[in-house]
Every structure is written in structure tokens, then in C-alpha cells.
């Protein structure tokens, strides 16, 4: 009879013992669970130039692209079985359903309504319930720490039976196992059965071991549905290999399992705990955190104790992490979270020999270049392209009418993925919302970046969606999420739009930052104003903007009492909200005007912010001349500290400069205020006024000089000459001394 070895995918212990299993049985044919039509990819996958992790990828030729992925790592038992067979020169084949059949079935399943499918309890959840511990710790204690080949085979056989006991063997698995029995039967017709070794998941091993190929199996496998598909090898990453990325059969901690694998190879199964804790400490030290040798020693002792209490011979990853949090993280997982991610998941990315990679993203990229008539730009010389996103009414087909819009979607998706083939260029007509300019240039780096994008999805669009969804997961502010929403609009990624809107809504409830809220309103306003040109519905954003607008108006009064460090961001937020109020009728503008009036009149608000609020009110004609004169007289009076008065005037001068310059009364008051200062008071005011006028144009400065000349009774010519004259040496020295001036809060 054929020899069977049941494995758990991505198990270092299985990978180690499968080599001994093959050495003992010395088969002529090695059958491995995997798409049977892709056995031709085993040889290049086992090349000495290949660096794991890597994956076999099959994908449909027609859109929408469907994929089947078979990812492997150095510690995958399937990969070690392939390596053994290739090294020994033995025949090695996959024995599962062909990828063309898997893709066809996937395509049919996608057409079924998701809500019609019954929800199943995870088999691992059931095993955890029975064993009383989490499945990963149970696996480590029972299997990864097993140091006997015979004990391991017996344990993994029982494990496979348990999997079948606690899970449903559905129609798909029945078909797969029937097909595996068919392949085994065909091989037994070629060589003696004892010369065949079969390596599959432990679940399937219990369903095919010593069970002959039957008439029912033949009936099941006689006419398999298929679909046109292609296949390739692709480099993979530990992150994509991890269950955190959403991969159902993924490892919780690929980098940690690599530690277990290396410890196995060195014959020191228990040494991985020392390495884990040392790597945590090393990461902390390299990134500026304290992690002493004593803390590592104490963590090791605690991990050993926890393992003994929980029934393990050596510490599991759960034991090690608990010990690291206690001793190295001082009780806080947040303190070592990045170190844990680096040590447990890792950042490793595989590589493949040149010429073996042709991923679905590359295929999709090439196809879209052709469809969008961008093939001519795939060259070493950089070239610019102008896009008009409006509908072209002079063509007959819808595809041609929106060619530039679809080009824009495609190029923005490349930008989101960081693919350097396309870069946006600034335009002189910033207000032309329908126009874009791009610089296109093909480089070897772009090819590499496209291959790397395959780690995020199977098409350019899917990869861009994955990237934005990942950024949403990492976003720590509502404006950060809003910027991602803006990218989703630019790229025409409608699925990401709804996800981003939901993310912003969730973060809004916890956000009390007026500056973040205001900037978010500005970002959303931009999307609403310019979204229509991209033919995407912006209606869901309206209620979100209204909610944020109300929160901004409620948070802003308390936020206005701030120091110099925080005021600049608040000014940006107020400017964004002001522009949004001017652009959208659905926002309650009266509430915003009342808010600005309160800030302008508030003696406790930051003077720079009060001056800016006054400037916005003046620009919008929402402040009377009498009120403006009252504020100027109050802010530039002897009762106001000189530094605060100068800051208020700086805020007032931030907007509507022409209107400010034309008001002679303002300059009269400013001249009177400056003249009243003594030498010590004058220096900080001078610093603030220099900063205020640094952004004024020469023509504006000349007009101001004329106003001041008129106030002081100096002719326009004399005033202009005074402003443009060269400074003397003593005057320049006095100015230079300001470089060492203690600016304080001004």
C-alpha cells in the first residue's frame, strides 16, 4: 500500500519529519496536495535561486479575474517534500483538483447569494473547546515540541481524525478526495503501491488513506467543470502568508515559525524561546527603548514557568509573548507591539529566478495599457500626457467617451500602489478640476513594483483596494481616513469608498480634535465638489460632513485657547471649514459666523487665531465697521501685552490684504501702538511684524509704506525711498541680533 503523511500547512515540525518519512520509505513517486495541472511549476519553485516565501498562482484569463493561490514557506512540509524529490531525482506531482476546475467552481460559488450559505462553526474553535486551550498553543505543545518521529506520526494521525470529527466533509472536499484517490490509483498502475508516498493535509489523509478508487469516485470525477486559466510563480511575503492578512490557511506568526524551523535543523528544539526574547530585546534597543539583559533572563524564566503550568515541555509563542509583555514591556503590550510584529510576523519577501515570474497583476497591467491606449508610453524616455476627464461628445462609444477618465482611474491606482511608472504633475490651472497632467516613464523598478503589488491582489484594482484598506486599518485620525477616501475617489475604487466612509464615521465618535475635524471637512468638501467629474455618487458624504461640521463648531471654542504650537493647525482647519461653507449650501453657515465672532471677541483665545477669525469675518463682510474698529482699538491698545497685540495683527493680515491695506485707520492705530513701545517691548513686536510682512509682495509693501508715510506726514516718494534704502552696518547688526532673541510664545 502507498504510504501516507498527514500535515498541517506551514508547520516546521511537519516539514522536518516529512523528510524523514520520505527517507524511510524512499518512494519513486511523491504525490502532494496541490493543483494537479501545475506540477510543471515544482521544478522552478525548487530552484537553488529561489528564496522563500513564494506562491503558485492560477488565475482566469477573462475579467473579472478569479485566482487560486498556493503559498509556501521554507518550513512548509509540501515544499520540503518537493525539495526532497527534486534533489533525489524522483517523480513529484500534485494530486488535487486542477486549478482550472477550482477556478470554475469558485466562479460558480461567487454567483450564489452569500446570505443563502449556512454559517459554520470553525473546526479550530471546536478543537479549542475540547482541548481547553487555544489551538496554536495546543499545536505547539503537542506537535512542534515533539522530538520523536513515531510519536509525531501517531499524534498527527489522531489530529486528522479529530479534524474530520469536528468539521463537515462538504461536497467540495468529497470531490477533492475522490480526485486524489483517482490520481493515486493511476500511479499505482505504473509502479508498486509501496513506492508511492502521499502528502496531504491531515484532514484529507484521514479521508483517502487505504481507500480504493471506486465507481462513485469515477462518476464524480468524470466530467469536471473547467475555465480558461493561466498560472505563474510569484514572490510572497510573510505578512501575506500570515492569517492577519486574511489568508484562511495562514500562519499566525510566520517569522516565529521560521525560528522553530531553524531550531529543528540545529537539533535544539527548545532554543527558539531564547532567540524570540533576544530578538524582542534587540528590536527595542535598536528603536530607542530600554531592554536589559536582566529583563530578558527574567522573561525566559517566566516563560518556562508558564509553559510548565500550561502543559508544555517548552514555552509556546503565547507563553513567550506573555513573559515579554510582563518583563520587557513592563506590563504594557503597546510598548513592545512593534517588536512582537517584527519577531512574530516579520517582513521577509521571497524572490524567484529571472524569467519565472509573470503574475496576474502584470498581465492586468499589460492588458490595461493596451485597452487605454497607453502602450506607447511604456518606454525609457519620460513623456507627459494631458487628461480631460469630461465626457467626449465627439465620439460614438461610451468607452471612447470616457477614455481619459478611465486612464485617470488606472494611473491613480498605480500611484496608490507606489508604482513609479506614473507621477502626477502640477498644473498652472489648479481650478481646472477636469484636467490632469501625468508624467509616464518605464523603468526596471516599475516592473519590480508591479510584481510586488501581486502580494496585495490579483489585479491592479484589487491591489489598490487592498492597499487602501490596509491604510484605513492603520489610520489614526479622521483626516487620515478622509485622505484615503479621497484616494479611493481618484482611483474609482467604489468598494473602498463605502469602507472609508464607515471608518470615518466610527472615528468621528471618538474625535475631539478641532483641527483634525476641520481638515477632514476640507478634504470631504473637495471630494464633493470634484467627485461629480469622476461619475461617482457623493451623496453619502453629505450627512457625514454635517456631523463633522457640528462637532467642529462645538470643539472649536475650547480649542481656541491654545499656544503658538497649536494655532497654525487650527488656522488651517478654520480656512478649510470656511471654504466648505462657501461651497455647500447644506452646511449651517450662520453657526460658523457666530463661532468666528465669538473667537474674534474672546480675550482668552490665542491672539493670532482671534486676528485670523476677524480677518475671515472682514473678508466675508460679516463684521460691521464699528465692531472692527472696536477690536482694532482693543487689541492694539496700551492694555494689551505688546507680543499679543503683534500676534493679533499678524492673524488679521493673513487674509484679504488689499482690504486691510486700504484701511488707513488700521495703519494709524498700528503706528500709534508701535510708537508707544519702549526698547524691550519693541523687539518681540518687531520679530512678529517682520514675520507678518514676510509674505507680502513688494507692491503691497510699497502701498503700506505710503499709508504709514501719510500717517507720519511723509511724502509717498520719501516713504518709498525709506523702505527700499540699504541698511547701515549698525542697523544690520541690530537685525542680526534678533537671531539670538528668545521668541518665547510669539
Order of alpha helices (4+ residues) and beta strands (2+ residues): beta-alpha-beta-alpha-beta-beta-alpha-beta-alpha-alpha-alpha-alpha-alpha-beta-alpha-alpha-beta-alpha-alpha-alpha-alpha-alpha-alpha-alpha-beta-alpha-alpha-beta-beta-alpha-alpha-alpha-alpha-alpha-alpha-alpha-alpha-alpha-alpha-alpha-alpha-alpha-alpha-alpha-alpha-alpha
